[in-house]
């Protein structure tokens, strides 16, 4: 995984730290360690890795896991997600493929078999 995707930018960290500072039951303590922790969690989640695969430079995997679990129980991740969705920049956009019509040959098109293949007009027109 590239370094750019595994780190938090300064502007992102400023936003995150401001949101964390107002949450009850969350004590940030050392800002650098907290930023390192969030970077470790993002590294794991982005790569779909197991906790034990966390590289030592991100911290001890068990400590990161325990803190992650606590934050899940306190609803921190849900809170951060809702804050980020309100500030969405649409950097990554997903297109729903359910509206994409299938080409006739994808259904075994034979001449004059539109009724058999049911590839007529969609409900939406």
DSSP file (Angstrom, degrees, kcal/mol; ACC not computed):
  #  RESIDUE AA STRUCTURE BP1 BP2  ACC     N-H-->O    O-->H-N    N-H-->O    O-->H-N    TCO  KAPPA ALPHA  PHI   PSI    X-CA   Y-CA   Z-CA
    1    1 A X              0   0    0      0, 0.0     5,-0.0     0, 0.0    46,-0.0   0.000 360.0 360.0 360.0 136.9    0.0    0.0    0.0
    2    2 A X     >  -     0   0    0      1,-0.1     4,-1.0     3,-0.0     3,-0.2  -0.284 360.0-122.5 -69.9 154.7    1.4    3.4   -0.9
    3    3 A X  H >> S+     0   0    0      1,-0.2     4,-0.7     2,-0.2     3,-0.5   0.880 109.7  59.9 -62.6 -39.3    2.4    5.8    1.8
    4    4 A X  H 34 S+     0   0    0      1,-0.3     3,-0.5     2,-0.2    -1,-0.2   0.868 108.4  43.5 -60.7 -37.7    0.0    8.5    0.5
    5    5 A X  H 34 S+     0   0    0     -3,-0.2    -1,-0.3     1,-0.2    -2,-0.2   0.685 112.4  54.2 -81.0 -16.9   -3.0    6.2    1.1
    6    6 A X  H << S+     0   0    0     -4,-1.0     2,-0.3    -3,-0.5    37,-0.2   0.454 100.6  69.8 -97.1  -1.3   -1.8    5.1    4.4
    7    7 A X  S  < S-     0   0    0     -4,-0.7     2,-0.5    -3,-0.5    29,-0.0  -0.791  75.6-125.1-116.7 160.8   -1.3    8.5    6.0
    8    8 A X        -     0   0    0     -2,-0.3    31,-0.1    27,-0.1    -3,-0.1  -0.889  28.7-126.3-103.1 129.0   -3.7   11.2    7.1
    9    9 A X     >  -     0   0    0     -2,-0.5     4,-2.7     1,-0.1     5,-0.2  -0.259  24.3-110.1 -69.1 162.6   -3.2   14.7    5.6
   10   10 A X  H  > S+     0   0    0      1,-0.2     4,-2.3     2,-0.2     5,-0.2   0.889 119.5  50.0 -61.5 -40.2   -2.8   17.7    7.9
   11   11 A X  H  > S+     0   0    0      2,-0.2     4,-1.9     1,-0.2    -1,-0.2   0.896 111.8  48.1 -67.7 -38.6   -6.2   19.1    6.9
   12   12 A X  H  > S+     0   0    0      2,-0.2     4,-2.7     1,-0.2    -2,-0.2   0.918 112.0  49.8 -64.6 -42.9   -7.9   15.7    7.5
   13   13 A X  H  X S+     0   0    0     -4,-2.7     4,-3.1     2,-0.2     5,-0.3   0.885 107.4  53.8 -65.1 -38.2   -6.2   15.4   10.9
   14   14 A X  H  X S+     0   0    0     -4,-2.3     4,-1.9     2,-0.2    -1,-0.2   0.933 112.0  45.1 -60.4 -45.7   -7.2   18.9   11.9
   15   15 A X  H  X S+     0   0    0     -4,-1.9     4,-1.9     2,-0.2    -2,-0.2   0.933 115.6  46.6 -62.9 -47.1  -10.9   18.0   11.1
   16   16 A X  H  X S+     0   0    0     -4,-2.7     4,-2.7     1,-0.2     5,-0.2   0.928 111.7  49.9 -62.8 -46.6  -10.6   14.6   12.9
   17   17 A X  H  X S+     0   0    0     -4,-3.1     4,-1.9     1,-0.2    -1,-0.2   0.866 109.5  51.8 -64.8 -35.5   -8.9   16.0   16.0
   18   18 A X  H  X S+     0   0    0     -4,-1.9     4,-0.6    -5,-0.3    -1,-0.2   0.913 112.4  45.8 -65.1 -41.6  -11.5   18.8   16.3
   19   19 A X  H >< S+     0   0    0     -4,-1.9     3,-0.7     1,-0.2     4,-0.5   0.899 112.9  49.9 -67.8 -40.4  -14.3   16.2   16.1
   20   20 A X  H >< S+     0   0    0     -4,-2.7     3,-1.0     1,-0.2    -1,-0.2   0.848 101.2  63.8 -66.9 -32.9  -12.6   13.9   18.6
   21   21 A X  H 3< S+     0   0    0     -4,-1.9    -1,-0.2     1,-0.3    -2,-0.2   0.748 104.5  46.0 -66.4 -22.6  -12.0   16.7   21.1
   22   22 A X  T << S+     0   0    0     -3,-0.7     2,-0.3    -4,-0.6    -1,-0.3   0.515  88.4 104.3 -97.9  -5.4  -15.8   17.2   21.6
   23   23 A X  S X  S-     0   0    0     -3,-1.0     3,-1.0    -4,-0.5     2,-0.1  -0.581  72.5-122.7 -78.5 135.2  -16.7   13.5   22.0
   24   24 A X  T 3  S+     0   0    0     -2,-0.3     3,-0.1     1,-0.2    -2,-0.1  -0.426  91.5  20.5 -72.0 153.1  -17.5   12.3   25.5
   25   25 A X  T 3  S+     0   0    0      1,-0.2     2,-0.6    -2,-0.1    -1,-0.2   0.439  97.3 111.9  71.1   2.5  -15.5    9.4   27.0
   26   26 A X    <   -     0   0    0     -3,-1.0     2,-0.6    -6,-0.2    -1,-0.2  -0.928  44.1-174.1-111.2 121.1  -12.6   10.0   24.5
   27   27 A X        -     0   0    0     -2,-0.6    -6,-0.1     1,-0.2    -3,-0.0  -0.952   4.5-171.4-112.8 113.9   -9.3   11.2   25.8
   28   28 A X        +     0   0    0     -2,-0.6     2,-0.4     1,-0.2    -1,-0.2   0.912  17.3 169.6 -72.8 -42.7   -6.9   12.0   23.0
   29   29 A X        +     0   0    0      4,-0.1     2,-0.6     5,-0.0    -1,-0.2  -0.548  63.3  28.2  68.8-120.8   -3.8   12.6   25.1
   30   30 A X  S  > S-     0   0    0     -2,-0.4     4,-2.1     1,-0.2     5,-0.2  -0.639  72.3-154.0 -76.6 117.4   -0.8   12.7   22.8
   31   31 A X  H  > S+     0   0    0     -2,-0.6     4,-2.4     1,-0.2     5,-0.2   0.863  92.5  53.8 -62.2 -37.6   -2.0   14.0   19.4
   32   32 A X  H  > S+     0   0    0      2,-0.2     4,-2.1     1,-0.2    -1,-0.2   0.904 109.7  47.2 -65.2 -40.3    0.8   12.4   17.5
   33   33 A X  H  > S+     0   0    0      2,-0.2     4,-2.3     1,-0.2    -1,-0.2   0.881 111.9  50.7 -68.6 -37.1    0.0    8.9   19.0
   34   34 A X  H  X S+     0   0    0     -4,-2.1     4,-2.4     2,-0.2    -2,-0.2   0.912 110.6  48.8 -65.8 -41.8   -3.7    9.4   18.3
   35   35 A X  H  X S+     0   0    0     -4,-2.4     4,-2.2     1,-0.2    -2,-0.2   0.889 111.0  50.8 -63.7 -38.9   -2.9   10.3   14.7
   36   36 A X  H  X S+     0   0    0     -4,-2.1     4,-2.0     2,-0.2    -2,-0.2   0.892 109.4  51.6 -64.7 -40.2   -0.7    7.3   14.4
   37   37 A X  H  X S+     0   0    0     -4,-2.3     4,-2.3     2,-0.2    -2,-0.2   0.936 110.7  46.4 -62.6 -47.8   -3.5    5.1   15.8
   38   38 A X  H  X S+     0   0    0     -4,-2.4     4,-2.5     1,-0.2    -1,-0.2   0.890 111.3  52.9 -64.8 -38.0   -6.0    6.3   13.3
   39   39 A X  H  X S+     0   0    0     -4,-2.2     4,-2.2     2,-0.2    -1,-0.2   0.882 108.5  50.8 -61.9 -38.1   -3.5    5.9   10.5
   40   40 A X  H  X S+     0   0    0     -4,-2.0     4,-2.2     2,-0.2    -2,-0.2   0.910 110.3  48.6 -65.5 -42.6   -2.9    2.3   11.6
   41   41 A X  H  X S+     0   0    0     -4,-2.3     4,-2.8     1,-0.2     5,-0.2   0.925 112.6  48.0 -64.2 -44.0   -6.7    1.6   11.6
   42   42 A X  H  X S+     0   0    0     -4,-2.5     4,-2.8     1,-0.2     5,-0.3   0.891 109.2  54.0 -63.9 -38.5   -7.0    3.1    8.1
   43   43 A X  H  X S+     0   0    0     -4,-2.2     4,-1.5   -37,-0.2     6,-0.2   0.926 112.5  44.2 -60.0 -44.9   -4.0    1.0    6.9
   44   44 A X  H  X>S+     0   0    0     -4,-2.2     5,-2.1     2,-0.2     4,-1.0   0.932 117.1  44.0 -66.0 -46.5   -5.7   -2.2    8.1
   45   45 A X  H  <5S+     0   0    0     -4,-2.8     3,-0.3     1,-0.2    -2,-0.2   0.888 112.5  50.9 -70.5 -39.0   -9.1   -1.4    6.8
   46   46 A X  H  <5S+     0   0    0     -4,-2.8    -1,-0.2    -5,-0.2    -2,-0.2   0.865 118.3  38.6 -66.2 -34.9   -8.0   -0.1    3.4
   47   47 A X  H  <5S-     0   0    0     -4,-1.5    -1,-0.2    -5,-0.3    -2,-0.2   0.536 103.8-126.7 -92.8  -6.9   -5.9   -3.2    2.8
   48   48 A X  T  <5 +     0   0    0     -4,-1.0    -3,-0.2    -3,-0.3    -4,-0.1   0.861  54.1 163.9  64.1  35.0   -8.3   -5.7    4.4
   49   49 A X      < -     0   0    0     -5,-2.1     2,-0.2    -6,-0.2    -1,-0.2  -0.355  41.7-109.5 -85.4 162.7   -5.5   -6.9    6.6
   50   50 A X    >   -     0   0    0      1,-0.1     3,-1.5    -2,-0.1     4,-0.2  -0.587  31.9-114.3 -82.9 154.1   -5.6   -9.0    9.7
   51   51 A X  G >  S+     0   0    0      1,-0.3     3,-1.8    -2,-0.2    -1,-0.1   0.887 115.2  57.6 -58.0 -40.3   -4.8   -7.2   13.0
   52   52 A X  G 3  S+     0   0    0      1,-0.3    -1,-0.3     9,-0.1     9,-0.1   0.645  95.9  65.6 -68.2 -13.2   -1.6   -9.4   13.5
   53   53 A X  G <  S+     0   0    0     -3,-1.5    -1,-0.3     8,-0.1     2,-0.3   0.431  70.3 124.7 -87.9   1.5   -0.3   -8.2   10.1
   54   54 A X    <   -     0   0    0     -3,-1.8     7,-0.2    -4,-0.2     5,-0.1  -0.448  67.8-118.4 -64.2 123.7    0.0   -4.6   11.3
   55   55 A X    >   -     0   0    0     -2,-0.3     3,-2.1     1,-0.1     4,-0.4  -0.319  20.2-116.9 -62.8 146.9    3.6   -3.4   10.7
   56   56 A X  G >  S+     0   0    0      1,-0.3     3,-1.4     2,-0.2    -1,-0.1   0.767 110.6  68.1 -57.7 -27.8    5.5   -2.5   13.9
   57   57 A X  G 3  S+     0   0    0      1,-0.3    -1,-0.3   -17,-0.0     3,-0.1   0.686  97.8  54.1 -68.4 -14.7    5.9    1.1   12.8
   58   58 A X  G <  S-     0   0    0     -3,-2.1    -1,-0.3     1,-0.4   -18,-0.2   0.529 121.9 -99.5 -91.5  -8.0    2.1    1.6   13.2
   59   59 A X    <   -     0   0    0     -3,-1.4    -1,-0.4    -4,-0.4     2,-0.4  -0.556  58.6 -34.9 116.2 177.2    2.2    0.3   16.8
   60   60 A X     >  -     0   0    0     -2,-0.2     4,-2.3     1,-0.1     3,-0.2  -0.596  52.7-137.8 -75.5 129.9    1.4   -2.9   18.6
   61   61 A X  H  > S+     0   0    0     -2,-0.4     4,-2.5    -7,-0.2     5,-0.2   0.866 100.9  51.5 -59.1 -39.2   -1.4   -4.7   16.9
   62   62 A X  H  > S+     0   0    0      2,-0.2     4,-2.5     1,-0.2    -1,-0.2   0.883 110.1  48.7 -69.3 -37.3   -3.1   -5.7   20.1
   63   63 A X  H  > S+     0   0    0     -3,-0.2     4,-2.2     2,-0.2     5,-0.2   0.911 112.7  48.3 -66.6 -42.0   -3.1   -2.2   21.5
   64   64 A X  H  X S+     0   0    0     -4,-2.3     4,-2.5     2,-0.2    -2,-0.2   0.918 112.3  50.0 -63.7 -43.0   -4.5   -0.8   18.3
   65   65 A X  H  X S+     0   0    0     -4,-2.5     4,-2.7    -5,-0.2    -2,-0.2   0.925 110.2  49.2 -62.1 -45.9   -7.2   -3.5   18.3
   66   66 A X  H  X S+     0   0    0     -4,-2.5     4,-2.2     2,-0.2    -1,-0.2   0.918 113.9  45.1 -62.1 -43.8   -8.2   -2.8   21.9
   67   67 A X  H  X S+     0   0    0     -4,-2.2     4,-2.5     2,-0.2    -1,-0.2   0.905 112.4  52.1 -67.1 -40.5   -8.5    0.9   21.3
   68   68 A X  H  X S+     0   0    0     -4,-2.5     4,-2.1    -5,-0.2    -2,-0.2   0.926 110.0  49.1 -59.2 -45.7  -10.3    0.3   18.0
   69   69 A X  H  X S+     0   0    0     -4,-2.7     4,-2.3     2,-0.2    -2,-0.2   0.895 110.3  50.6 -62.6 -41.7  -12.8   -1.9   19.9
   70   70 A X  H  X S+     0   0    0     -4,-2.2     4,-2.0     1,-0.2    -1,-0.2   0.930 110.0  49.7 -60.9 -45.4  -13.3    0.7   22.6
   71   71 A X  H  X>S+     0   0    0     -4,-2.5     5,-2.3     1,-0.2     4,-0.6   0.855 108.7  53.3 -64.3 -34.6  -14.0    3.4   20.0
   72   72 A X  H ><5S+     0   0    0     -4,-2.1     3,-0.9     1,-0.2    -1,-0.2   0.937 109.4  48.4 -62.7 -45.7  -16.5    1.1   18.3
   73   73 A X  H 3<5S+     0   0    0     -4,-2.3    -2,-0.2     1,-0.2    -1,-0.2   0.845 112.4  48.7 -63.6 -34.5  -18.3    0.6   21.6
   74   74 A X  H 3<5S-     0   0    0     -4,-2.0    -1,-0.2    -5,-0.2    -2,-0.2   0.526 112.8-118.6 -83.9  -6.4  -18.4    4.3   22.3
   75   75 A X  T <X5 +     0   0    0     -3,-0.9     4,-2.0    -4,-0.6    -3,-0.2   0.694  69.2 137.7  78.7  19.2  -19.7    5.1   18.7
   76   76 A X  H  ><S+     0   0    0     -5,-2.3     4,-2.7     1,-0.2     5,-0.2   0.919  70.2  49.0 -64.3 -44.6  -16.6    7.1   17.8
   77   77 A X  H  > S+     0   0    0     -6,-0.5     4,-2.5     1,-0.2    -1,-0.2   0.891 110.8  50.3 -66.2 -39.1  -16.4    5.7   14.3
   78   78 A X  H  > S+     0   0    0      2,-0.2     4,-2.3     1,-0.2    -1,-0.2   0.910 111.4  49.5 -62.6 -41.1  -20.1    6.2   13.6
   79   79 A X  H  X S+     0   0    0     -4,-2.0     4,-2.0     2,-0.2    -2,-0.2   0.930 111.8  47.1 -63.9 -46.2  -19.7    9.8   14.7
   80   80 A X  H  X S+     0   0    0     -4,-2.7     4,-2.6     1,-0.2    -1,-0.2   0.896 110.9  53.0 -63.0 -39.8  -16.7   10.4   12.5
   81   81 A X  H  X S+     0   0    0     -4,-2.5     4,-2.5     1,-0.2    -1,-0.2   0.927 108.9  48.4 -62.2 -44.6  -18.4    8.8    9.5
   82   82 A X  H  X S+     0   0    0     -4,-2.3     4,-1.2     1,-0.2    -1,-0.2   0.881 112.3  49.6 -64.9 -35.9  -21.4   11.0    9.9
   83   83 A X  H  X S+     0   0    0     -4,-2.0     4,-0.9     1,-0.2    -2,-0.2   0.914 112.8  46.6 -66.8 -42.3  -19.2   14.1   10.1
   84   84 A X  H  < S+     0   0    0     -4,-2.6     3,-0.3     1,-0.2    -2,-0.2   0.849 107.6  56.1 -70.4 -33.6  -17.2   13.1    7.0
   85   85 A X  H >< S+     0   0    0     -4,-2.5     3,-0.9     1,-0.2    -1,-0.2   0.827 105.2  52.8 -69.1 -28.2  -20.3   12.3    5.0
   86   86 A X  H 3< S+     0   0    0     -4,-1.2    -1,-0.2     1,-0.2    -2,-0.2   0.775 114.2  43.0 -72.2 -25.5  -21.6   15.9    5.7
   87   87 A X  T 3< S+     0   0    0     -4,-0.9    -1,-0.2    -3,-0.3    -2,-0.2   0.015  84.9 157.7-105.8  25.5  -18.2   17.2    4.4
   88   88 A X    <   -     0   0    0     -3,-0.9    -3,-0.1     1,-0.1    -4,-0.0  -0.227  27.5-171.3 -59.5 135.4  -18.0   14.8    1.4
   89   89 A X        -     0   0    0      3,-0.0    -1,-0.1     0, 0.0    -4,-0.1   0.372  36.5-127.5-104.5   1.2  -15.8   16.0   -1.5
   90   90 A X        +     0   0    0      2,-0.1     3,-0.1     1,-0.1    -2,-0.1   0.831  57.7 148.2  54.9  36.8  -16.9   13.2   -3.8
   91   91 A X  S    S+     0   0    0      1,-0.2     2,-0.5     2,-0.0    -1,-0.1   0.914  71.6  35.2 -64.1 -43.2  -13.3   12.2   -4.5
   92   92 A X  S    S-     0   0    0      2,-0.0     2,-0.4     0, 0.0    -1,-0.2  -0.963  78.2-178.5-115.6 120.0  -14.4    8.6   -4.9
   93   93 A X        -     0   0    0     -2,-0.5     2,-0.4    -3,-0.1    -2,-0.0  -0.949  13.1-152.3-121.8 138.2  -17.8    8.1   -6.6
   94   94 A X        -     0   0    0     -2,-0.4     2,-0.5     2,-0.0    -2,-0.0  -0.900   8.2-146.7-110.1 137.8  -19.5    4.8   -7.2
   95   95 A X        -     0   0    0     -2,-0.4     2,-0.5     2,-0.0    -2,-0.0  -0.893  18.6-125.3-106.0 130.9  -21.9    4.3  -10.0
   96   96 A X    >   -     0   0    0     -2,-0.5     3,-0.8     1,-0.1     4,-0.1  -0.619  16.1-161.1 -76.0 121.2  -24.8    1.9   -9.5
   97   97 A X  G >  S+     0   0    0     -2,-0.5     3,-1.2     1,-0.2    -1,-0.1   0.444  71.3  91.2 -84.1   0.0  -24.8   -0.7  -12.3
   98   98 A X  G 3  S+     0   0    0      1,-0.3    -1,-0.2     3,-0.0    -2,-0.0   0.703  84.9  53.6 -70.5 -16.8  -28.4   -1.8  -11.8
   99   99 A X  G <  S+     0   0    0     -3,-0.8     2,-0.5     2,-0.1    -1,-0.3   0.530  83.4 106.7 -92.4  -5.7  -29.6    0.9  -14.3
  100  100 A X    <   -     0   0    0     -3,-1.2     2,-0.2    -4,-0.1    -3,-0.0  -0.613  69.1-134.3 -76.7 122.3  -27.2   -0.3  -17.1
  101  101 A X        -     0   0    0     -2,-0.5     2,-0.2     1,-0.1    -2,-0.1  -0.516  18.6-117.9 -77.1 142.9  -29.1   -2.2  -19.8
  102  102 A X        -     0   0    0     -2,-0.2     2,-0.1     1,-0.1    -1,-0.1  -0.574  28.0-113.5 -78.9 142.1  -27.7   -5.5  -21.0
  103  103 A X    >   -     0   0    0     -2,-0.2     3,-1.7     1,-0.1     4,-0.5  -0.487  27.8-115.6 -71.7 148.3  -26.7   -5.7  -24.6
  104  104 A X  G > >S+     0   0    0      1,-0.3     3,-1.5     2,-0.2     5,-0.9   0.847 114.0  58.2 -56.2 -37.7  -28.8   -8.1  -26.6
  105  105 A X  G > 5S+     0   0    0      1,-0.3     3,-1.2     3,-0.2    -1,-0.3   0.721  93.2  68.9 -69.6 -17.5  -25.9  -10.4  -27.3
  106  106 A X  G < 5S+     0   0    0     -3,-1.7    -1,-0.3     1,-0.3    -2,-0.2   0.729 101.7  46.9 -69.9 -20.2  -25.4  -10.8  -23.6
  107  107 A X  G < 5S-     0   0    0     -3,-1.5    -1,-0.3    -4,-0.5    -2,-0.2   0.182 129.0 -92.6-106.3  16.0  -28.7  -12.7  -23.4
  108  108 A X  T < 5 -     0   0    0     -3,-1.2    -3,-0.2     1,-0.1    -2,-0.1   0.918  53.7-150.9  76.2  44.6  -28.0  -15.0  -26.4
  109  109 A X      < +     0   0    0     -5,-0.9     2,-0.4    -6,-0.1    -1,-0.1  -0.183  20.2 178.7 -54.6 130.1  -29.7  -12.7  -29.0
  110  110 A X    >   -     0   0    0     -6,-0.0     3,-1.5     0, 0.0     7,-0.1  -0.968  44.5 -83.6-126.7 148.8  -31.3  -14.4  -31.9
  111  111 A X  T 3  S+     0   0    0     -2,-0.4     0, 0.0     1,-0.3     0, 0.0  -0.230 111.9   4.2 -55.0 133.9  -33.1  -12.4  -34.6
  112  112 A X  T 3  S+     0   0    0      1,-0.1    -1,-0.3     3,-0.0     3,-0.2   0.788  96.6 113.8  62.3  32.1  -36.7  -11.7  -33.7
  113  113 A X    <>  +     0   0    0     -3,-1.5     4,-2.0     1,-0.1     5,-0.2   0.059  26.8 120.3-117.8  27.0  -36.4  -13.2  -30.2
  114  114 A X  H  >>S+     0   0    0      1,-0.2     4,-1.7     2,-0.2     5,-0.9   0.873  76.9  52.2 -58.3 -38.3  -36.9  -10.0  -28.2
  115  115 A X  H  45S+     0   0    0      1,-0.2    -1,-0.2     2,-0.2    -2,-0.1   0.904 109.8  48.7 -65.3 -39.9  -40.0  -11.5  -26.5
  116  116 A X  H  45S+     0   0    0      1,-0.2    -2,-0.2    -3,-0.1    -1,-0.2   0.846 117.2  40.9 -67.6 -33.7  -38.1  -14.7  -25.5
  117  117 A X  H  <5S-     0   0    0     -4,-2.0    -1,-0.2    -7,-0.1    -2,-0.2   0.641  95.8-140.0 -91.8 -15.7  -35.2  -12.7  -24.1
  118  118 A X  T  <5 +     0   0    0     -4,-1.7    -3,-0.2    -5,-0.2    -4,-0.1   0.889  54.1 139.0  57.2  44.6  -37.2  -10.0  -22.3
  119  119 A X      < +     0   0    0     -5,-0.9    -1,-0.1   -18,-0.0     3,-0.1  -0.192  29.1 128.3-109.0  39.8  -34.9   -7.2  -23.3
  120  120 A X        -     0   0    0      1,-0.2    -5,-0.0    -6,-0.2     0, 0.0   0.122  69.3 -42.3 -77.2-162.5  -37.5   -4.7  -24.2
  121  121 A X        -     0   0    0      1,-0.1    -1,-0.2     2,-0.1     2,-0.1  -0.291  64.9-114.0 -63.5 148.5  -37.8   -1.1  -22.9
  122  122 A X    >   -     0   0    0     -3,-0.1     3,-1.2     1,-0.1    -1,-0.1  -0.344  27.0-107.2 -76.3 165.8  -37.1   -0.6  -19.2
  123  123 A X  T 3  S+     0   0    0      1,-0.3    -1,-0.1     2,-0.1    -2,-0.1   0.851 119.2  58.2 -61.3 -34.9  -39.9    0.6  -16.9
  124  124 A X  T 3         0   0    0      1,-0.1    -1,-0.3     0, 0.0    -3,-0.0   0.612 360.0 360.0 -74.7 -10.9  -38.3    4.0  -16.7
  125  125 A X    <         0   0    0     -3,-1.2    -2,-0.1     0, 0.0    -1,-0.1   0.433 360.0 360.0 107.8 360.0  -38.6    4.5  -20.4
